[in-house]
Amino acid sequence: LVFLTLFLWMEQVKNRKGKVNLCYCYVTEKVGSFFSYCTQVLSKEVDSCVTDLLKELVRFQDRQYQKDPVKAKTKRRLVMGLREVLKHLKLKKLKCVIISPNCEKIQSKGGLDETLHLIINSACEQNIPFVFALNRKALGRCLNKAVPVSVVGIFSYDGAQDCFHKMVELTMEARLAYKEMITTQQQECAGEENESDCTHSKADNKESNLQDAGKAPSPESDEDVPNYSEFPPLPSL
């Protein structure tokens, strides 16, 4: 696990100028704020698709609100916030979930970590796409909000199908790249551990041989040393 953490951090630095910005999976708070719930590599392409999709859906929703405010409330395009997204997931109303990969870590019961895993598990059970993209502030800006947003649920993407399907396709590629990266690193770590064990074993054997060669010969046993007191006395002259 330690090797994996270092690998991901080094890859992040190496690709800083490239297109792919790797997710800090299994990284501690001291290193970064991306946590283990993120199961894909982060890319600018996915971020761009998510931004375009959310802005388009917000535009549709605002236009509907200007035409008919009452109808717009009953036919919302988006919902935001952990509790609201989880509630509508349980009601099976959502078609997609967008999750920020830098949510604050709260491990207490009912905290953010538990809620996020409930959202992800529920999306998996319903076969709903869930995408890790942007950050909390960027998600808020896409929704014209002045506050950070951790999770966004999509009720309907009608009118933006092309952008939605492209986002899903890029997300699947990013998730596959993440799995391949983890598998490769685990194999490398296993190889390093085996090599290290072999090196230690050879060193131990060499040390043992040196110790055996340097040992003094063991003293003769009592059976090998004659007991001169048992010989008969010499005859007197």
C-alpha positions, -999 to 999 in steps of 0.1 A, spaced: 0 0 0 29 23 7 44 17 -26 11 23 -43 7 57 -25 41 69 -36 35 57 -72 3 77 -75 19 108 -61 49 105 -85 26 99 -115 6 130 -105 38 151 -107 50 135 -139 18 142 -157 11 177 -144 16 192 -179 -2 164 -197 -38 157 -204 -43 132 -176 -43 143 -139 -42 112 -118 -66 107 -89 -49 105 -55 -65 72 -46 -52 57 -13 -35 89 -5 -35 103 31 -46 137 41 -10 148 45 -4 142 8 -36 153 -8 -73 155 -5 -84 129 -30 -97 99 -12 -102 62 -19 -138 65 -31 -125 78 -64 -121 49 -88 -110 65 -120 -82 87 -133 -91 124 -136 -89 139 -170 -94 173 -185 -117 157 -212 -141 144 -186 -140 177 -167 -148 196 -199 -177 173 -208 -192 176 -173 -189 213 -173 -206 216 -207 -233 192 -197 -241 209 -164 -241 244 -179 -265 232 -206 -289 216 -181 -288 247 -160 -297 268 -190 -326 245 -199 -338 246 -163 -336 284 -161 -354 288 -194 -382 266 -182 -384 285 -150 -389 318 -169 -417 302 -189 -435 285 -161 -420 286 -126 -445 261 -112 -438 235 -139 -401 241 -136 -401 232 -99 -419 199 -106 -396 190 -135 -362 199 -123 -331 189 -143 -307 188 -114 -304 182 -77 -273 189 -55 -261 180 -20 -253 147 -4 -286 141 13 -308 153 -16 -289 132 -41 -290 101 -18 -328 107 -12 -336 108 -49 -313 79 -56 -333 58 -32 -365 70 -50 -349 58 -83 -353 92 -99 -318 100 -110 -301 90 -143 -265 101 -134 -244 113 -105 -215 137 -106 -191 135 -76 -162 158 -68 -130 139 -60 -119 163 -33 -147 161 -8 -137 166 28 -130 134 48 -154 128 77 -153 92 89 -178 95 118 -211 75 116 -234 93 92 -205 115 80 -195 123 45 -175 92 39 -204 69 47 -229 90 27 -206 90 -3 -202 52 -2 -240 49 1 -245 71 -30 -219 51 -50 -233 17 -39 -268 28 -47 -257 40 -82 -240 7 -88 -271 -13 -78 -292 7 -102 -266 7 -129 -265 45 -129 -234 62 -142 -214 80 -116 -186 103 -127 -157 119 -107 -149 153 -121 -139 189 -113 -137 200 -77 -162 213 -52 -158 249 -62 -158 242 -99 -190 222 -95 -206 251 -77 -196 275 -105 -211 252 -131 -244 254 -113 -242 292 -108 -237 287 -71 -214 308 -49 -208 278 -25 -189 246 -31 -209 216 -42 -198 180 -35 -224 159 -55 -248 166 -83 -277 144 -94 -292 145 -129 -329 139 -133 -330 144 -171 -304 150 -198 -329 155 -226 -315 180 -252 -279 172 -242 -277 135 -251 -245 139 -272 -226 155 -244 -240 130 -218 -230 99 -238 -196 114 -246 -191 120 -208 -200 84 -200 -177 70 -227 -148 90 -214 -155 80 -179 -155 43 -188 -121 48 -204 -108 67 -173 -121 39 -150 -104 12 -172 -71 32 -171 -73 34 -133 -78 -4 -130 -49 -11 -153 -27 13 -134 -35 -3 -101 -30 -38 -114 4 -28 -129 16 -12 -97 5 -41 -76 24 -65 -98 55 -42 -96 52 -41 -58 49 -79 -56 80 -82 -78 99 -58 -56 89 -77 -25 99 -110 -39 133 -96 -50 138 -81 -16 129 -114 2 154 -132 -21 181 -107 -14 176 -110 24 176 -148 21 209 -148 3 224 -124 28 212 -146 57 227 -177 41 260 -160 35 262 -148 71 253 -182 84 281 -198 63 306 -172 75 297 -179 111 300 -217 106 335 -213 90 347 -191 119 337 -214 147 364 -230 168 365 -268 168 344 -283 195 362 -299 225 365 -337 226 338 -355 245 344 -374 277 342 -406 259 371 -397 236 394 -386 265 409 -416 284 405 -417 322 440 -423 334 429 -429 369 414 -462 359 447 -477 346 463 -503 370 494 -490 390 529 -498 377 546 -528 395 572 -519 421 608 -528 414 
